[in-house]
Amino acid sequence: MIGKNARQWGTAAKAFFYIPPSSGEHGGALRMFVGLAIPSLVLLATGHPSLVMYAVFGCFTGMYGRGEPHQLRLFHQVSAAAFLCACVIAGVLTSASNVGAWGFVALETLVAGIGSVVTDRLRLRPVGPFFGIFAFGACAATPLGTSPWVPALVAVLSAACAIAVGFAGWFRIRTWHPGKRRTPGPHLMPPLPEHLATGAMYVVAVGFAGALATAMGWGHPYWAMASAAIPLSAAGLSAGMARGFHRVIGTYAGLAVAALALGAFTHPVFLVLLVIAFQFPTELYIVRHYGLSLVFFTPLILAMGYLANPGSLRGLVLDRAAETTIGAVIGMIVLLAFMRRPRAATVKATGTA
């Protein structure tokens, strides 16, 4: 038994340090880089670097449909943009409403459950509501320095920019199939109860993580809530557990990079350029090695958060480490509990987040 466990751990360790060869991720990474650079540089040039966070959430639209033909990618990204922008707008309105800490947890838990069903029904790839949960939480937790419609408009225009960049290659090919859509026939769409079961899993994990982080008085409970969603988006139990470990270890490494970078420079120009530059390797590795992508994604997130709401760098790093850990652990525990139920095979998700 000991030998078998040792071999399993050895196999898992080898898998963690193995980076699969590239399979065409450079194109999607470049589109994400361009789609984020345009609105971010415009905001920097016009003296509004604090709004870059909202541009980032809009530009997450470019992550969807990366391997699809232009026509299908267009429909895919329009659906993703509607979901992401709705989460940003809801978050901005929540920030303006001052609902309190526990009201925030309740609302983000609701977003997780509804978002899970919506993203499953729309067949969004990356799978799951993670980016919507993250967008809502960050926007709701950030004090507004302007009218709510301004950050909402930034997110919508940035999403439109990402869609335009994603579709730009069509003008070279110009192939269009009338009536072709991503939506499958009724016989291919999983029944609604399966989506509701997955949604319940997100509600339990995200809600419990948020409640625990809030009760412990941590400053960014939405980080724990978003991390709790990560293991649930993977295809199966082993992949979900691996995703949780990648989340924690990759975040720790990314925090070391963030501490060095943000500890040396906190000028808005540097931070905006860091956000733009780190988006490319984040997208380049997010499918091939999730942990490695977080080495770049973590400082990106801290930099955009610092731009929107400057604070103690030490506090940001400690909060990110603690809340990511507790959120990922809760997500893995909930995944284990749901996957061991008799109907576990129907509670699943595939893809990346």
Sequence and secondary structure as in RCSB ss.txt:
>XXXX:A:sequence
MIGKNARQWGTAAKAFFYIPPSSGEHGGALRMFVGLAIPSLVLLATGHPSLVMYAVFGCFTGMYGRGEPHQLRLF
HQVSAAAFLCACVIAGVLTSASNVGAWGFVALETLVAGIGSVVTDRLRLRPVGPFFGIFAFGACAATPLGTSPWV
PALVAVLSAACAIAVGFAGWFRIRTWHPGKRRTPGPHLMPPLPEHLATGAMYVVAVGFAGALATAMGWGHPYWAM
ASAAIPLSAAGLSAGMARGFHRVIGTYAGLAVAALALGAFTHPVFLVLLVIAFQFPTELYIVRHYGLSLVFFTPL
ILAMGYLANPGSLRGLVLDRAAETTIGAVIGMIVLLAFMRRPRAATVKATGTA
>XXXX:A:secstr
 HHHHHHHHHHHHHHHT     SSHHHHHHHHHHHHHHHHHHHHHTT GGGHHHHHHHHGGGGTTTTS HHHHHH
HHHHHHHHHHHHHHHHHHHHHHT  HHHHHHHHHHHHHHHHHHHHHHT SS SSHHHHHHHHHHHHS  SS THH
HHHHHHHHHHHHHHHHHTTHHHH    TT  S   TTTS  HHHHHHHHHHHHHHHHHHHHHHHHTT S HHHHH
HHHHTGGGSSSHHHHHHHHHHHHHHHHHHHHHHHHHHHH   HHHHHHHHHHHHHHHHHHTTT HHHHHHHHHHH
HHHHHHHHS   HHHHHHHHHHHHHHHHHHHHHHHHHHHTSTTGGGS   S  
